Amino acid sequence: MVQKEDNLRSKGGPLSSLPKSTNSESSQVEKDSMVVPELDPENDEGCIEYKWSLHDPSPQRFAQLVTQLKFRLLEGQGEAFYEIGVTDSGVLKGLCGDKLAASLLTLRKMAQELNAEVHVVREEKGLEGNVIEALVRHLPRTSEEYLDLRIAVAGNVDSGKSTLIGVLTGNGSLDNGRGLARAQIFTHKHELETGRTSCVSQQIMGFNAKGEVVNYSHVRNLSWSDVLEKSSKVLTFFDLAGHERYLKTTVFGLTAHVPDYCMIVVGANMGVLRMTKEHLAVALALKVPVFIVITKIDISPAHILDDTRSHICKLLKSPGARKLPVLVKNLSDVSMASQNIVNDRIVPIFEVSSVTGDGLDLLTKFLNLIPTRRNWSSAVTEPAEFQIDETFTVTGVGTVVAGTTISGSIGIGQFLYLGPDSAGNFTKVQVKSIHYKRTPVKKIVAGQTGSLALKKVKRSFIRKGMVLLDSGVRPGAVWEFYAEVMILYHSSTIRVNYQAVIHCAAIRQAAKVLSIDSQVARTGDRTKILFRFLYHPEYMKGDARFIFREGRTKGIGKVIALGEAVQSRTNHHAS
């Protein structure tokens, strides 16, 4: 039923192992919190370091330890986990009180050398003493050094997504059960009236180096600038619509905003509904790690909550998902889940109430510990690429584009190519100003979302799906692309000339099937298809993952070849 446990552990795993498999469906989640006195051997790569003892090092040894910590911080992009009292082979040997305290003091001195802070996550008993798991987090000096994670929040309508985000990112107050928390994050009047999200909205949650939530002032809601100023790690939540009417908006949010993780919210009293499965399927198709939050446990009868939990576990272990559900009940489970979720094999499950606050502490600790999923540091040295997912006009500023920096860095005054337009051409534009999390900055780097004000560009010239590219590269756009696809659902057969909407990064455009390797394609089939965009060429890259849909028809694909690039010209003025 479950793969071998050795394949599920993270490289150099944390202080608790993953759960062993069991034939009992009901007892599966009950055995998901098993601590063992042994870990996998230490891995030379990654952000996890085992140290049996750090007490009383010589000056030369201390310098070596600082260099080692610097490497682990680079591997974790600003975060590292130290397991003190653990041997290199993974045995939880432990240390006595004085030596453990001295080792922790040495770690704090090491962190101080690198402008970082140490936060003790938890302490466990080992074979000969206690073992400490410590989080070392770099203190950012500039906006480019922030540890920035994006979390897409999906789930069925009325499951409590907006309320949960409102509670997590608010001033520390709970919901009153009548829409107080969600009212803080809605952006349209009709959303306040109906209580339902219709567009993608963003909220941020900041953690300082000690793992404390900086949003929680209990006096007023802090501005984004205030949160940034006090944080060393920032989480951006994308609140996606749950109603079927807005499915295309939700899919766009999952593809365009490049989420690191997807939080699927399920109402305990409602159970798993069709749109819950839809959103989960999209996240899994895009290879985005998922964790599930069961809300409204305060108003759900015990047997209904049990049914919901059982249904979720059954869904996750089905052939289409093949995930291992892990019910998070304590701090050990939080540590294990946060370290292993990146492997995209387990799915942590939390049970919370936004009204009583039950379970929110474990969810908050988990959000503090989850690592970055992509190695953005290597992408910073590449040519600049900025993916546009929103445009608007600001009085006195002009045209502004918002999106995600995929690679390189972008600074004020920099020239970039904007495109492609309807003819596949790119236009040279200049960046006038930059905002990161509603805060003016001089530069944004790969992995960060931001807003760029462009000089002398009309908003009507720009559309979602366009990109800004480094002026040193030769940009190109394509009409056709060849992809390996899997049909998730279609009522009959897909043939040549079939049309569907392609969702690839920020691209959202209808395309036509020009050829199919297998002549026809049905539900469950894997085949290769040549697509052609209907209205204008797009900027695409090989190996890009995409989703295509039309009505209830859904499929996933991966680009394996691009058609001939349009013979585009580069203009110097946008009209």
C-alpha positions as CSV (number, residue, x, y, z in Angstrom):
1,M,0.0,0.0,0.0
2,V,2.8,2.3,0.8
3,Q,6.3,2.4,-0.6
4,K,9.3,1.5,1.5
5,E,9.9,3.9,4.3
6,D,13.6,4.4,3.3
7,N,12.4,6.1,0.1
8,L,10.2,8.6,2.0
9,R,12.7,10.1,4.4
10,S,14.3,13.4,3.7
11,K,18.0,13.6,3.0
12,G,19.5,13.7,6.4
13,G,16.0,13.7,8.0
14,P,14.8,15.5,11.2
15,L,14.4,14.2,14.7
16,S,11.4,11.9,13.8
17,S,10.9,9.4,11.1
18,L,8.0,9.0,8.8
19,P,5.2,6.7,9.8
20,K,5.3,3.0,9.1
21,S,2.6,1.6,6.8
22,T,-0.3,-0.3,8.2
23,N,-3.2,-2.3,6.7
24,S,-5.7,-0.5,8.8
25,E,-7.3,2.5,7.1
26,S,-8.6,3.9,10.4
27,S,-5.3,3.5,12.3
28,Q,-3.1,5.0,9.6
29,V,-3.4,8.5,10.8
30,E,-3.2,7.4,14.4
31,K,0.3,6.0,13.9
32,D,1.7,9.1,12.1
33,S,3.6,10.4,15.1
34,M,6.2,7.7,15.9
35,V,9.6,8.9,17.2
36,V,12.5,6.6,16.8
37,P,16.0,6.9,18.3
38,E,17.7,6.7,14.9
39,L,17.8,8.8,11.7
40,D,19.1,8.3,8.3
41,P,22.9,8.9,8.1
42,E,23.8,12.6,7.6
43,N,23.8,13.9,4.1
44,D,26.7,16.1,2.9
45,E,24.3,18.2,1.0
46,G,21.1,20.1,2.1
47,C,20.4,22.3,5.0
48,I,20.4,19.7,7.9
49,E,23.5,19.2,10.0
50,Y,24.1,16.5,12.7
51,K,26.4,17.4,15.5
52,W,26.9,15.1,18.5
53,S,28.7,17.9,20.4
54,L,29.9,21.5,19.9
55,H,31.1,22.3,23.3
56,D,34.6,23.9,23.8
57,P,35.9,24.0,20.2
58,S,39.4,25.3,19.5
59,P,39.7,28.5,17.5
60,Q,40.7,26.6,14.4
61,R,37.8,24.2,14.9
62,F,35.4,27.1,15.5
63,A,36.4,28.7,12.2
64,Q,35.7,25.3,10.4
65,L,32.3,25.1,12.1
66,V,31.4,28.6,10.9
67,T,32.3,27.7,7.4
68,Q,30.2,24.6,7.6
69,L,27.2,26.6,8.9
70,K,27.6,29.1,6.1
71,F,27.4,26.2,3.6
72,R,24.2,24.8,5.3
73,L,22.6,28.3,5.2
74,L,23.4,28.6,1.5
75,E,21.9,25.2,0.9
76,G,18.7,26.2,2.7
77,Q,18.7,29.7,1.2
78,G,18.9,31.4,4.6
79,E,17.8,28.5,6.9
80,A,19.5,25.5,8.4
81,F,18.6,22.9,10.9
82,Y,21.1,21.6,13.5
83,E,20.5,18.3,15.3
84,I,22.7,18.6,18.4
85,G,23.3,15.3,20.2
86,V,23.0,13.2,17.0
87,T,25.9,11.3,15.5
88,D,26.8,11.4,11.8
89,S,25.3,7.9,11.5
90,G,22.0,9.2,12.7
91,V,22.0,7.8,16.3
92,L,20.2,10.0,18.8
93,K,22.9,9.6,21.4
94,G,22.2,12.8,23.3
95,L,24.2,15.0,25.7
96,C,24.1,15.8,29.4
97,G,22.8,19.2,30.5
98,D,26.1,21.1,30.8
99,K,27.5,19.9,27.5
100,L,24.2,20.4,25.7
101,A,24.0,24.0,27.0
102,A,27.6,24.6,26.0
103,S,27.0,23.2,22.5
104,L,24.0,25.4,22.0
105,L,26.0,28.4,23.1
106,T,28.7,27.5,20.5
107,L,26.0,27.3,17.8
108,R,24.7,30.8,18.8
109,K,28.2,32.2,18.5
110,M,28.6,30.5,15.1
111,A,25.3,32.1,14.0
112,Q,26.4,35.5,15.3
113,E,29.4,35.4,13.0
114,L,27.1,35.0,10.0
115,N,24.4,37.5,11.1
116,A,22.0,34.8,12.0
117,E,20.0,33.8,15.0
118,V,19.3,30.4,16.6
119,H,15.8,29.2,17.7
120,V,15.4,25.9,19.6
121,V,12.5,24.1,17.8
122,R,12.3,21.2,20.3
123,E,14.1,19.0,22.7
124,E,13.9,15.2,22.9
125,K,15.4,12.4,25.0
126,G,18.2,10.4,23.4
127,L,20.1,7.3,24.5
128,E,22.5,9.1,26.9
129,G,20.9,12.5,27.3
130,N,18.8,15.1,25.5
131,V,18.8,16.0,21.8
132,I,18.0,19.5,20.5
133,E,16.7,20.5,17.1
134,A,17.6,24.1,16.4
135,L,16.7,26.4,13.5
136,V,19.4,28.8,12.3
137,R,17.9,31.7,10.3
138,H,19.8,34.4,8.5
139,L,18.9,38.0,9.3
140,P,18.2,39.9,6.1
141,R,20.0,43.2,5.6
142,T,18.4,44.1,2.3
143,S,15.1,43.3,0.5
144,E,16.9,40.8,-1.7
145,E,17.8,38.7,1.3
146,Y,14.3,38.0,2.5
147,L,13.3,34.3,2.7
148,D,10.1,34.5,0.6
149,L,7.6,31.6,0.2
150,R,4.4,31.6,-1.7
151,I,1.4,29.5,-0.6
152,A,-1.6,29.1,-2.8
153,V,-4.8,28.5,-0.7
154,A,-7.4,26.5,-2.5
155,G,-10.5,24.4,-1.6
156,N,-14.3,24.3,-2.0
157,V,-16.4,27.3,-1.6
158,D,-17.5,28.0,2.0
159,S,-14.7,25.9,3.4
160,G,-13.2,28.8,5.4
161,K,-10.1,29.7,3.3
162,S,-10.4,33.5,3.6
163,T,-11.3,33.3,7.3
164,L,-8.2,31.1,8.0
165,I,-6.0,33.5,6.0
166,G,-7.5,36.5,7.9
167,V,-6.7,34.9,11.2
168,L,-3.2,33.8,10.3
169,T,-2.2,37.2,8.8
170,G,-4.2,39.5,11.1
171,N,-3.2,41.1,14.4
172,G,-3.6,37.9,16.4
173,S,-7.4,38.0,16.9
174,L,-9.6,35.1,16.2
175,D,-12.7,35.1,14.0
176,N,-16.1,35.8,15.6
177,G,-17.9,33.1,13.5
178,R,-19.8,35.8,11.5
179,G,-17.1,36.8,9.0
180,L,-15.0,39.3,10.9
181,A,-11.6,37.8,9.8
182,R,-12.4,37.4,6.2
183,A,-13.8,40.9,5.9
184,Q,-10.2,42.1,6.5
185,I,-8.9,40.6,3.3
186,F,-11.8,40.9,0.8
187,T,-11.2,43.4,-2.0
188,H,-14.6,43.8,-3.6
189,K,-18.0,44.9,-2.2
190,H,-19.8,41.8,-3.6
191,E,-17.3,39.6,-1.8
192,L,-18.3,41.2,1.5
193,E,-21.9,40.8,0.6
194,T,-21.7,37.1,-0.4
195,G,-18.8,36.0,1.7
196,R,-17.2,34.4,-1.3
197,T,-13.8,35.1,-3.0
198,S,-14.0,35.9,-6.7
199,C,-10.5,37.1,-7.5
200,V,-7.0,36.3,-6.4
201,S,-5.9,38.3,-3.3
202,Q,-2.7,38.4,-1.4
203,Q,-1.8,38.6,2.3
204,I,1.5,38.2,4.0
205,M,2.7,36.6,7.2
206,G,6.1,37.4,8.7
207,F,8.3,35.4,11.1
208,N,11.3,36.8,12.9
209,A,14.5,34.8,13.5
210,K,13.0,33.4,16.7
211,G,10.0,31.9,14.9
212,E,7.6,34.5,16.3
213,V,4.8,35.9,14.1
214,V,5.4,39.6,13.7
215,N,1.8,40.3,12.5
216,Y,0.4,39.6,15.9
217,S,0.4,43.0,17.6
218,H,-3.1,42.7,19.1
219,V,-3.5,46.5,18.6
220,R,-3.7,47.1,14.9
221,N,-3.1,45.4,11.6
222,L,0.5,46.1,10.7
223,S,1.2,47.5,7.2
224,W,3.2,45.3,4.8
225,S,6.2,47.6,5.3
226,D,6.0,47.1,9.0
227,V,5.8,43.3,8.6
228,L,8.8,43.3,6.3
229,E,10.9,45.5,8.6
230,K,10.5,43.1,11.5
231,S,10.7,39.8,9.5
232,S,13.4,37.5,8.4
233,K,11.0,35.1,6.6
234,V,7.9,36.2,4.8
235,L,5.0,34.0,3.6
236,T,2.6,35.3,0.9
237,F,-0.8,33.6,0.8
238,F,-2.8,33.7,-2.5
239,D,-6.4,33.4,-1.6
240,L,-8.0,31.6,-4.5
241,A,-11.7,31.3,-5.4
242,G,-13.6,28.2,-4.4
243,H,-16.7,28.5,-6.5
244,E,-16.8,26.5,-9.8
245,R,-17.8,29.7,-11.6
246,Y,-14.3,31.0,-10.9
247,L,-12.3,27.9,-11.6
248,K,-10.3,29.5,-14.4
249,T,-9.2,32.2,-12.0
250,T,-8.1,29.6,-9.5
251,V,-6.2,27.6,-12.1
252,F,-4.5,30.8,-13.2
253,G,-3.5,31.5,-9.6
254,L,-1.9,28.1,-9.3
255,T,0.0,28.4,-12.5
256,A,0.9,32.1,-12.8
257,H,2.0,32.8,-9.2
258,V,4.6,30.0,-9.0
259,P,3.5,28.8,-5.6
260,D,6.0,26.9,-3.4
261,Y,3.2,25.0,-1.7
262,C,-0.6,24.6,-1.9
263,M,-2.8,24.7,1.2
264,I,-6.0,22.8,0.5
265,V,-8.7,23.8,3.0
266,V,-11.6,21.4,3.8
267,G,-14.6,22.2,5.9
268,A,-15.0,19.5,8.6
269,N,-18.7,19.8,8.4
270,M,-18.8,19.7,4.6
271,G,-16.3,17.0,3.8
272,V,-14.5,16.5,0.5
273,L,-16.5,17.9,-2.4
274,R,-16.0,18.0,-6.2
275,M,-14.1,21.3,-6.3
276,T,-11.8,20.1,-3.5
277,K,-10.8,17.2,-5.7
278,E,-10.5,19.6,-8.7
279,H,-8.1,21.9,-6.9
280,L,-6.1,19.0,-5.5
281,A,-5.8,17.4,-8.9
282,V,-4.4,20.7,-10.4
283,A,-1.9,21.1,-7.6
284,L,-0.7,17.5,-8.0
285,A,-0.5,17.9,-11.8
286,L,1.7,21.0,-11.4
287,K,4.0,19.0,-8.9
288,V,3.2,21.5,-6.1
289,P,3.6,20.0,-2.6
290,V,0.3,20.0,-0.8
291,F,-0.8,20.2,2.9
292,I,-4.4,20.0,4.0
293,V,-6.1,22.0,6.7
294,I,-9.5,20.8,8.1
295,T,-11.4,23.8,9.4
296,K,-14.5,24.4,11.5
297,I,-13.7,21.5,13.9
298,D,-15.6,23.5,16.6
299,I,-18.9,23.1,14.9
300,S,-18.5,19.6,13.4
301,P,-19.8,16.5,15.2
302,A,-17.1,14.0,16.0
303,H,-18.4,11.3,13.6
304,I,-18.6,13.8,10.7
305,L,-15.0,14.9,11.4
306,D,-13.9,11.3,11.4
307,D,-15.7,10.7,8.1
308,T,-14.0,13.8,6.6
309,R,-10.6,12.7,7.8
310,S,-11.1,9.2,6.5
311,H,-12.3,10.5,3.1
312,I,-9.2,12.7,2.8
313,C,-6.9,9.8,3.6
314,K,-8.6,7.6,1.1
315,L,-8.4,10.3,-1.6
316,L,-4.7,10.9,-1.0
317,K,-3.8,7.2,-1.2
318,S,-5.8,6.6,-4.3
319,P,-3.9,5.6,-7.5
320,G,-4.2,9.1,-9.0
321,A,-2.4,10.7,-6.0
322,R,-0.4,8.1,-4.2
323,K,0.5,10.3,-1.2
324,L,1.0,9.4,2.4
325,P,-1.4,11.3,4.8
326,V,0.2,12.4,8.0
327,L,-2.1,13.8,10.8
328,V,-0.1,16.4,12.7
329,K,-0.9,16.2,16.4
330,N,2.3,17.5,18.2
331,L,5.6,19.3,17.7
332,S,7.4,16.1,16.6
333,D,4.9,15.7,13.8
334,V,5.4,19.4,12.8
335,S,9.1,19.0,12.6
336,M,8.9,15.7,10.6
337,A,6.2,17.1,8.2
338,S,8.1,20.4,7.6
339,Q,11.3,18.6,6.6
340,N,9.7,15.9,4.4
341,I,7.0,17.9,2.6
342,V,9.5,19.0,0.0
343,N,9.9,15.4,-1.1
344,D,6.3,15.6,-2.4
345,R,5.5,12.2,-1.0
346,I,3.7,13.0,2.2
347,V,0.7,15.3,2.8
348,P,0.5,16.8,6.3
349,I,-3.1,17.2,7.7
350,F,-4.0,19.8,10.3
351,E,-7.3,20.2,12.2
352,V,-8.0,23.8,13.2
353,S,-10.8,26.2,14.3
354,S,-10.5,29.9,13.3
355,V,-13.0,30.7,16.1
356,T,-11.7,28.8,19.1
357,G,-8.0,28.8,17.9
358,D,-7.7,25.0,18.3
359,G,-4.8,23.6,16.2
360,L,-3.6,27.0,15.0
361,D,-0.4,26.9,17.1
362,L,0.7,23.7,15.3
363,L,-0.2,25.1,11.9
364,T,1.8,28.4,12.7
365,K,4.8,26.4,13.8
366,F,4.7,24.4,10.6
367,L,4.5,27.5,8.4
368,N,7.5,28.8,10.3
369,L,9.6,25.7,9.6
370,I,8.7,24.8,6.0
371,P,11.8,25.3,3.7
372,T,12.1,26.9,0.3
373,R,11.4,24.5,-2.5
374,R,13.4,26.0,-5.3
375,N,17.0,27.0,-5.4
376,W,16.5,30.6,-6.4
377,S,20.1,31.6,-5.6
378,S,21.4,29.9,-8.7
379,A,18.8,31.6,-10.8
380,V,19.9,35.1,-9.7
381,T,23.0,34.9,-12.0
382,E,20.9,34.1,-15.1
383,P,19.5,36.8,-17.5
384,A,16.5,38.6,-16.1
385,E,13.0,37.2,-16.7
386,F,9.8,38.7,-15.1
387,Q,6.5,36.9,-15.6
388,I,3.5,39.4,-15.8
389,D,0.2,38.3,-14.1
390,E,-1.5,41.6,-13.5
391,T,-1.5,45.1,-14.9
392,F,-2.9,48.4,-13.6
393,T,-2.6,52.2,-13.8
394,V,-1.5,54.3,-10.8
395,T,-2.3,58.0,-10.9
396,G,0.9,60.0,-11.1
397,V,3.0,56.9,-11.8
398,G,1.6,55.4,-15.0
399,T,1.5,51.8,-16.1
400,V,2.4,49.2,-13.5
401,V,2.9,45.5,-14.0
402,A,2.9,42.9,-11.2
403,G,4.3,39.4,-11.3
404,T,7.1,37.1,-10.4
405,T,10.9,37.3,-11.1
406,I,11.7,33.9,-12.6
407,S,15.5,34.6,-13.0
408,G,18.1,37.3,-12.7
409,S,17.6,40.6,-11.0
410,I,15.8,43.8,-12.0
411,G,16.8,47.3,-10.9
412,I,15.5,50.8,-11.3
413,G,16.5,52.3,-14.6
414,Q,17.1,48.9,-16.2
415,F,16.1,48.3,-19.8
416,L,14.1,45.2,-20.6
417,Y,12.2,43.7,-23.6
418,L,8.4,43.6,-23.1
419,G,6.4,41.1,-25.1
420,P,5.3,39.3,-27.1
421,D,2.5,41.4,-28.7
422,S,-0.1,40.1,-31.1
423,A,2.5,39.9,-33.9
424,G,5.2,38.3,-31.7
425,N,7.3,41.4,-31.4
426,F,9.1,42.7,-28.3
427,T,9.5,46.3,-27.2
428,K,12.3,47.8,-25.2
429,V,11.1,49.5,-22.0
430,Q,12.7,51.1,-18.9
431,V,11.9,50.4,-15.3
432,K,10.9,53.6,-13.5
433,S,10.3,52.3,-9.9
434,I,10.0,49.0,-8.1
435,H,7.8,47.8,-5.2
436,Y,8.3,44.6,-3.2
437,K,5.4,43.7,-0.8
438,R,4.0,47.3,-1.2
439,T,7.4,48.7,-0.1
440,P,9.7,50.7,-2.5
441,V,13.0,49.0,-3.2
442,K,15.9,49.5,-5.6
443,K,16.0,45.9,-6.9
444,I,14.1,42.6,-6.9
445,V,15.8,39.2,-7.5
446,A,14.8,35.7,-8.7
447,G,12.1,34.2,-6.6
448,Q,10.5,37.5,-5.5
449,T,7.1,38.9,-6.5
450,G,6.9,42.6,-7.2
451,S,5.5,45.5,-9.1
452,L,7.3,47.5,-11.7
453,A,6.4,50.9,-13.0
454,L,7.3,51.2,-16.7
455,K,8.2,54.4,-18.5
456,K,6.1,55.5,-21.5
457,V,4.0,52.3,-21.9
458,K,0.3,52.3,-22.3
459,R,-1.6,49.8,-20.2
460,S,-3.6,48.7,-23.3
461,F,-0.4,47.5,-24.8
462,I,0.2,44.9,-22.0
463,R,-1.7,41.7,-21.2
464,K,-1.4,38.9,-18.8
465,G,1.0,36.3,-20.1
466,M,3.6,38.8,-21.4
467,V,7.1,38.7,-20.0
468,L,9.9,41.2,-19.4
469,L,13.3,39.8,-20.6
470,D,16.9,40.9,-20.2
471,S,17.9,43.3,-23.0
472,G,20.9,41.2,-23.7
473,V,19.0,38.2,-24.9
474,R,17.2,37.7,-28.3
475,P,13.6,37.2,-27.3
476,G,11.2,35.0,-29.3
477,A,7.6,33.8,-29.3
478,V,6.0,30.7,-30.8
479,W,2.6,29.8,-32.3
480,E,3.0,26.0,-31.9
481,F,4.4,23.6,-29.3
482,Y,4.6,19.8,-29.0
483,A,3.7,18.3,-25.7
484,E,3.4,15.0,-23.9
485,V,0.0,15.0,-22.3
486,M,-2.3,12.9,-20.1
487,I,-6.1,13.2,-20.4
488,L,-7.6,13.4,-16.9
489,Y,-11.2,13.5,-18.1
490,H,-13.0,13.8,-21.4
491,S,-16.6,12.6,-22.1
492,S,-15.7,11.1,-25.4
493,T,-12.6,11.3,-27.6
494,I,-10.2,14.2,-28.4
495,R,-9.4,14.5,-32.1
496,V,-7.6,16.9,-34.4
497,N,-9.0,20.4,-34.4
498,Y,-10.2,20.0,-30.8
499,Q,-9.8,23.3,-28.9
500,A,-9.1,23.9,-25.2
501,V,-7.7,26.7,-23.0
502,I,-4.0,26.3,-22.1
503,H,-2.8,27.4,-18.7
504,C,1.0,27.6,-18.7
505,A,2.6,29.9,-16.2
506,A,0.9,33.3,-16.8
507,I,-0.4,32.2,-20.2
508,R,-4.1,31.6,-20.6
509,Q,-5.1,31.2,-24.2
510,A,-7.2,28.8,-26.3
511,A,-5.2,26.4,-28.6
512,K,-6.1,24.0,-31.3
513,V,-5.0,20.4,-31.7
514,L,-3.0,20.0,-35.0
515,S,-2.0,16.4,-34.6
516,I,-2.2,13.5,-32.1
517,D,0.3,10.7,-32.2
518,S,-2.4,8.1,-31.3
519,Q,-5.0,9.6,-33.7
520,V,-7.5,10.0,-30.8
521,A,-7.2,10.4,-27.0
522,R,-9.6,9.3,-24.3
523,T,-9.7,9.6,-20.5
524,G,-6.6,8.1,-18.9
525,D,-4.6,8.1,-22.2
526,R,-1.0,9.3,-22.5
527,T,0.0,10.7,-25.9
528,K,1.8,13.4,-27.7
529,I,-0.1,16.4,-29.2
530,L,0.9,19.3,-31.3
531,F,-0.9,22.5,-30.2
532,R,-1.3,25.8,-31.9
533,F,-2.4,29.0,-30.2
534,L,-5.5,30.6,-31.8
535,Y,-5.0,34.3,-31.3
536,H,-1.4,35.4,-30.8
537,P,2.1,33.8,-30.2
538,E,3.3,33.3,-26.7
539,Y,6.7,33.2,-24.9
540,M,7.2,29.6,-23.7
541,K,10.1,27.5,-22.5
542,G,10.9,23.8,-23.0
543,D,9.9,21.4,-20.1
544,A,7.2,23.8,-19.0
545,R,4.2,22.1,-17.3
546,F,0.7,23.2,-18.3
547,I,-3.0,22.4,-17.8
548,F,-5.6,22.4,-20.6
549,R,-9.3,22.5,-19.9
550,E,-12.6,22.9,-21.7
551,G,-15.8,22.6,-19.8
552,R,-15.2,19.5,-17.6
553,T,-12.5,18.2,-19.9
554,K,-9.1,18.4,-18.2
555,G,-5.6,17.3,-19.1
556,I,-2.0,17.9,-18.0
557,G,1.0,18.2,-20.1
558,K,4.7,18.9,-20.4
559,V,6.3,20.9,-23.3
560,I,8.9,18.7,-25.1
561,A,9.5,20.9,-28.2
562,L,8.7,24.4,-29.4
563,G,7.7,25.4,-32.9
564,E,9.7,27.8,-34.9
565,A,10.0,31.1,-33.3
566,V,8.2,34.1,-34.9
567,Q,10.6,36.3,-36.8
568,S,10.0,39.2,-34.4
569,R,11.5,42.6,-34.4
570,T,12.4,44.6,-31.3
571,N,10.9,48.1,-31.0
572,H,12.1,50.9,-28.8
573,H,8.8,52.4,-28.0
574,A,5.5,50.9,-26.8
575,S,2.4,52.4,-28.4
